[in-house]
Amino acid sequence: MKADPVNVVVVMVTTSNQDEAAKIAEHVVRARLAACASIIPTVRSTYWWEGKIMNDQESLVLIKTTSGKYPSLQAAIQELHSYKVPEIIAIPVVEGLPPYLEWVNRETS
């Protein structure tokens, strides 16, 4: 099975801490909504929220999945996430190592 790179997406999710990131990562991989979820333990985010500039330490989860799984993945993240408006952004993969793309497709089937 040759994987179409356009079918694979990387979903970025920031969380309030590493525990929340780990909970989301474990759930989405166990549920086969993602082939892999990588946690970057500490990022510094500067953003607007309710009229103020915020500067917070967060964790970042990079989730590798397929575009077909995205709606269910988004719903699962929203259910588990502590933020009122969580960052959940899907970025299409334009190119990638074919065996890796095939693996992502296979593990989310």
C-alpha positions in Angstrom: 0.0 0.0 0.0 1.6 3.3 -1.1 0.6 6.1 1.2 -0.6 9.4 -0.1 1.3 12.1 1.8 -1.6 14.4 1.6 -3.6 11.9 3.7 -1.2 12.3 6.6 -1.4 15.3 8.9 0.5 16.5 12.0 -1.8 17.9 14.6 -0.3 20.5 17.1 -1.9 20.7 20.5 -0.7 22.9 23.4 -1.6 21.9 26.9 -1.3 23.5 30.4 1.3 20.9 31.5 3.1 17.6 30.8 0.5 15.5 32.6 -2.3 16.8 30.4 -0.1 16.3 27.3 0.6 12.7 28.4 -3.1 12.0 29.1 -4.1 13.2 25.6 -1.2 11.5 23.9 -1.9 8.1 25.5 -5.7 8.3 24.8 -5.4 9.2 21.1 -2.8 6.6 20.4 -4.6 3.9 22.4 -7.8 4.7 20.5 -6.0 4.4 17.1 -6.8 8.1 16.4 -3.1 8.6 15.9 -0.1 6.5 15.0 2.2 8.5 17.3 2.1 11.5 19.7 5.3 13.2 20.6 5.5 15.6 23.6 7.7 18.6 23.8 7.7 19.1 27.6 8.2 22.9 27.7 7.4 25.6 25.3 6.8 29.3 26.0 3.6 30.7 24.4 2.9 34.4 24.0 -0.7 35.1 22.8 -3.7 37.3 23.1 -6.5 36.1 25.5 -9.5 38.1 26.5 -7.9 41.4 25.6 -4.5 40.8 27.3 -1.2 39.5 26.1 -0.4 36.3 28.0 3.0 34.6 28.4 2.7 31.0 29.6 4.7 27.9 29.9 2.9 25.0 28.1 3.6 21.6 26.7 3.2 20.8 23.0 1.9 17.5 21.6 2.7 16.7 18.0 0.2 14.1 16.8 0.7 12.1 13.6 -2.5 10.9 12.0 -4.6 10.9 8.9 -7.0 13.5 7.6 -9.8 11.0 7.9 -9.2 10.5 11.6 -9.0 14.3 12.3 -12.7 14.9 13.2 -12.7 12.1 15.8 -9.3 13.1 17.1 -10.4 16.7 17.5 -13.5 15.6 19.4 -11.4 13.4 21.7 -8.9 16.2 22.4 -11.7 18.7 23.2 -13.2 16.2 25.6 -9.9 15.7 27.5 -8.5 19.2 27.3 -8.7 21.7 30.2 -8.7 24.9 28.0 -11.9 26.6 27.0 -10.4 27.1 23.4 -7.6 24.6 22.9 -5.1 25.0 20.1 -5.8 22.1 17.8 -4.2 22.7 14.4 -3.8 20.1 11.6 -0.9 20.7 9.2 -0.9 18.6 6.0 2.2 16.6 5.2 3.4 17.4 1.7 6.3 15.0 1.5 7.6 12.2 3.8 9.5 9.0 3.8 7.1 6.5 2.1 7.5 3.7 4.7 6.8 6.2 7.5 3.6 7.5 5.8 2.5 3.9 5.2 3.0 3.2 8.9 0.9 6.1 9.9 -1.9 5.0 7.6 -1.6 1.4 8.8 -1.6 2.2 12.5 -4.7 4.4 12.3 -6.7 2.0 10.2 
